């Protein structure tokens, strides 16, 4: 018997291949916007498990792909309203960053370590910087261009950024507290890939970072896959609610708010 949170067509098929004779699926059917289609897809995968066979991917790759499918509000809900960085906003509206954290701790305006982190970060990583001041920028257009060449997924700065007109032209995901015209000097203080605070949240090297127009959230690496799956379920549930509203119901009707009101 296979029973697990988050069972879908692919994982149900794997369970059958592994010897399961009974597969119990919940959320992927009842929270789907099309229950009939979802049930048929899972039944088909159980009857002919070979149709869902795909190249094996690592848990990290699966986590990244799941996080790309959801919004930061979905993730925050999945974490019970935790993980959201304070006062950090998107500089390029419409862009999204998803990746593993390369952390940088430095001092006001000192941009040496922030630039060095570009050489350390791998393709798909997100550079997360604590700079300590909203008045002097440790980041600008040239650093952004260097990130693009290295295929880095995005940059999050607890501090300031400048050259935003050029950064917006490059359409690269940058998130920061403030925008200023002035930069500091490269003195070389600080460290790379140590535990830091960014937007009031603890960020460790390798944690999952997701940023979009709503803000930035950090997902602890040891809970990445679990939270990503939960966030997908949150998104599916919201999609179901959205469909009910489109059909004419009000939000309070769909959520049955009356039964939760204190009398």
C-alpha positions as CSV (number, residue, x, y, z in Angstrom):
1,X,0.0,0.0,0.0
2,X,1.4,3.4,-1.0
3,X,0.2,6.4,1.1
4,X,2.1,9.6,1.1
5,X,1.5,13.4,1.0
6,X,2.0,14.8,-2.5
7,X,1.5,11.6,-4.5
8,X,1.0,12.5,-8.1
9,X,0.9,10.6,-11.5
10,X,4.7,10.2,-11.6
11,X,5.2,9.1,-8.0
12,X,2.1,6.8,-8.1
13,X,3.6,5.1,-11.1
14,X,6.9,4.6,-9.3
15,X,5.0,3.1,-6.3
16,X,3.4,0.5,-8.6
17,X,6.7,-0.3,-10.2
18,X,8.1,-0.8,-6.7
19,X,5.4,-3.3,-5.8
20,X,2.5,-1.3,-4.4
21,X,-0.9,-3.0,-5.1
22,X,-2.9,-0.2,-3.6
23,X,-2.2,3.5,-4.1
24,X,-4.0,6.2,-2.1
25,X,-3.9,9.7,-3.6
26,X,-5.6,12.7,-2.0
27,X,-4.6,16.3,-2.6
28,X,-3.5,15.9,-6.2
29,X,-7.1,15.0,-7.1
30,X,-9.3,16.8,-4.7
31,X,-7.4,20.1,-5.0
32,X,-7.2,20.0,-8.7
33,X,-9.2,22.5,-10.7
34,X,-10.3,19.5,-12.9
35,X,-10.9,16.6,-10.5
36,X,-12.0,14.2,-13.3
37,X,-8.9,14.8,-15.5
38,X,-6.6,14.5,-12.5
39,X,-8.1,11.2,-11.4
40,X,-7.9,9.9,-15.0
41,X,-4.2,10.9,-15.3
42,X,-3.3,9.1,-12.0
43,X,-5.3,6.0,-12.9
44,X,-3.6,5.9,-16.3
45,X,-0.2,6.1,-14.7
46,X,-1.1,3.3,-12.3
47,X,-2.4,1.1,-15.1
48,X,0.5,1.8,-17.4
49,X,3.4,3.0,-15.2
50,X,5.8,3.2,-18.0
51,X,4.2,6.2,-19.6
52,X,5.4,8.5,-16.8
53,X,9.0,7.3,-16.9
54,X,11.4,10.2,-17.1
55,X,15.1,10.8,-16.6
56,X,15.8,10.6,-12.9
57,X,16.5,14.0,-11.3
58,X,18.0,14.8,-7.9
59,X,15.9,16.0,-5.0
60,X,17.6,19.4,-5.4
61,X,16.6,19.6,-9.0
62,X,13.0,18.5,-8.2
63,X,12.9,21.1,-5.4
64,X,14.0,23.9,-7.7
65,X,11.5,23.0,-10.4
66,X,8.7,22.9,-7.8
67,X,9.6,26.2,-6.4
68,X,9.6,27.7,-9.9
69,X,6.0,26.7,-10.2
70,X,4.8,28.7,-7.2
71,X,4.8,32.2,-5.8
72,X,6.4,33.5,-2.7
73,X,2.9,33.9,-1.0
74,X,2.3,30.2,-1.8
75,X,5.6,29.3,-0.1
76,X,5.0,31.6,2.9
77,X,1.6,29.9,3.4
78,X,3.3,26.5,3.2
79,X,5.7,27.6,5.9
80,X,2.9,29.0,8.1
81,X,3.8,32.7,7.3
82,X,7.5,32.2,8.0
83,X,10.6,32.8,5.9
84,X,9.6,36.2,4.3
85,X,12.4,38.8,4.3
86,X,11.4,42.2,5.6
87,X,11.6,45.4,3.5
88,X,13.3,43.8,0.5
89,X,11.6,44.4,-2.8
90,X,12.0,43.6,-6.5
91,X,14.0,46.1,-8.5
92,X,12.9,44.6,-11.9
93,X,9.1,43.9,-11.8
94,X,8.1,40.7,-13.5
95,X,11.3,38.9,-12.8
96,X,11.7,35.8,-10.6
97,X,14.8,34.3,-8.9
98,X,14.9,30.7,-7.7
99,X,18.1,29.0,-6.5
100,X,20.5,28.0,-3.7
101,X,22.0,30.7,-1.6
102,X,25.6,31.9,-1.8
103,X,25.8,34.2,1.2
104,X,27.9,37.4,1.6
105,X,28.4,39.4,4.8
106,X,30.1,42.7,4.3
107,X,30.2,46.3,5.7
108,X,28.5,49.5,4.6
109,X,29.2,50.1,1.0
110,X,32.1,47.6,0.8
111,X,31.5,45.8,-2.5
112,X,34.7,43.6,-2.7
113,X,33.2,40.5,-1.3
114,X,29.9,40.9,-3.2
115,X,31.8,40.9,-6.5
116,X,34.1,38.0,-5.4
117,X,31.0,36.0,-4.7
118,X,30.1,36.1,-8.4
119,X,33.2,33.9,-9.1
120,X,32.2,31.5,-6.3
121,X,28.5,31.1,-7.2
122,X,27.5,28.4,-9.6
123,X,25.0,28.5,-12.4
124,X,21.5,28.8,-11.0
125,X,22.6,30.1,-7.5
126,X,21.3,33.2,-5.9
127,X,23.7,35.6,-4.2
128,X,22.3,36.9,-0.9
129,X,24.1,39.9,0.6
130,X,24.0,41.5,4.1
131,X,25.5,45.0,3.7
132,X,24.0,46.8,6.7
133,X,23.2,50.2,5.1
134,X,20.4,51.5,2.9
135,X,22.4,54.5,2.0
136,X,25.5,53.2,0.1
137,X,25.2,50.6,-2.7
138,X,27.4,47.5,-2.9
139,X,25.8,46.5,-6.2
140,X,25.2,48.0,-9.6
141,X,25.0,47.3,-13.3
142,X,28.5,45.9,-13.9
143,X,28.1,43.3,-11.2
144,X,24.7,42.4,-12.6
145,X,26.2,42.0,-16.1
146,X,28.8,39.7,-14.6
147,X,26.1,37.6,-13.0
148,X,24.3,37.2,-16.3
149,X,27.5,36.0,-17.9
150,X,27.9,33.4,-15.1
151,X,24.2,32.4,-15.4
152,X,23.5,33.2,-11.8
153,X,19.8,33.2,-11.0
154,X,19.5,36.4,-9.0
155,X,20.8,38.7,-6.3
156,X,19.2,39.7,-2.9
157,X,20.6,42.6,-1.0
158,X,19.8,43.7,2.6
159,X,21.1,47.1,1.6
160,X,21.1,49.4,-1.4
161,X,21.5,49.0,-5.2
162,X,22.3,51.6,-7.9
163,X,22.2,51.7,-11.7
164,X,18.7,50.5,-11.7
165,X,17.8,51.9,-15.1
166,X,20.6,49.7,-16.6
167,X,19.6,46.7,-14.4
168,X,16.0,47.0,-15.5
169,X,17.2,47.1,-19.1
170,X,19.1,43.8,-18.5
171,X,15.9,42.5,-16.9
172,X,17.8,40.6,-14.2
173,X,16.2,39.6,-10.8
174,X,17.6,41.9,-8.2
175,X,16.0,42.5,-4.8
176,X,17.0,45.3,-2.4
177,X,16.0,47.6,0.4
178,X,16.6,50.9,-1.4
179,X,17.9,52.6,-4.5
180,X,20.7,55.2,-4.3
181,X,23.2,56.7,-6.7
182,X,26.4,56.3,-4.6
183,X,28.6,53.3,-4.1
184,X,31.2,52.6,-1.5
185,X,34.8,51.3,-1.9
186,X,36.2,47.8,-2.2
187,X,38.0,47.3,1.1
188,X,37.6,43.5,1.3
189,X,36.1,43.2,4.7
190,X,33.5,40.4,5.4
191,X,33.1,36.8,4.4
192,X,31.5,34.6,1.8
193,X,29.3,31.5,2.5
194,X,28.8,32.0,6.3
195,X,25.4,32.1,8.0
196,X,24.0,35.6,7.7
197,X,20.8,37.6,8.5
198,X,19.0,39.1,5.4
199,X,15.8,41.0,5.8
200,X,15.6,39.7,9.4
201,X,15.7,36.0,8.3
202,X,18.6,33.6,8.9
203,X,20.1,32.4,5.6
204,X,22.7,29.6,5.4
205,X,24.7,28.6,2.4
206,X,22.7,26.3,0.2
207,X,19.3,27.4,1.5
208,X,16.6,27.8,-1.2
209,X,15.8,31.4,-2.1
210,X,12.8,32.5,-4.1
211,X,12.1,36.1,-5.0
212,X,9.3,37.6,-7.1
213,X,7.2,40.8,-7.2
214,X,5.8,40.0,-3.7
215,X,9.2,39.8,-2.0
216,X,11.7,37.2,-1.1
217,X,11.5,34.1,1.0
218,X,14.1,31.7,2.3
219,X,13.5,28.0,2.7
220,X,15.9,26.0,4.9
221,X,17.8,23.5,2.7
222,X,16.9,20.6,5.0
223,X,13.2,21.2,4.5
224,X,13.4,22.3,0.8
225,X,11.6,19.5,-0.9
226,X,8.9,19.2,1.8
227,X,8.1,22.9,1.7
228,X,8.2,23.0,-2.1
229,X,5.6,20.2,-2.2
230,X,3.4,21.9,0.3
231,X,3.6,25.2,-1.7
232,X,2.4,23.3,-4.8
233,X,-0.6,22.0,-2.8
234,X,-1.3,25.6,-1.6
235,X,-1.3,26.8,-5.2
236,X,-3.6,23.9,-6.3
237,X,-6.0,24.8,-3.5
238,X,-6.0,28.5,-4.5
239,X,-6.6,27.5,-8.1
240,X,-9.7,25.4,-7.0
241,X,-11.0,28.4,-5.0
242,X,-10.4,30.7,-7.9
243,X,-12.5,28.5,-10.2
244,X,-15.3,28.5,-7.7
245,X,-15.3,32.3,-7.5
246,X,-15.3,32.5,-11.4
247,X,-18.4,30.3,-11.3
248,X,-20.2,32.8,-9.2
249,X,-19.5,32.0,-5.5
250,X,-18.1,34.6,-3.1
251,X,-14.8,34.0,-1.3
252,X,-16.6,33.7,2.1
253,X,-18.9,31.1,0.6
254,X,-16.1,29.0,-0.8
255,X,-14.2,29.2,2.5
256,X,-17.3,28.6,4.7
257,X,-16.2,31.5,6.9
258,X,-19.4,31.6,8.9
259,X,-18.6,28.4,10.7
260,X,-15.3,29.8,11.9
261,X,-16.8,33.1,13.3
262,X,-16.8,33.4,17.0
263,X,-20.3,33.8,18.3
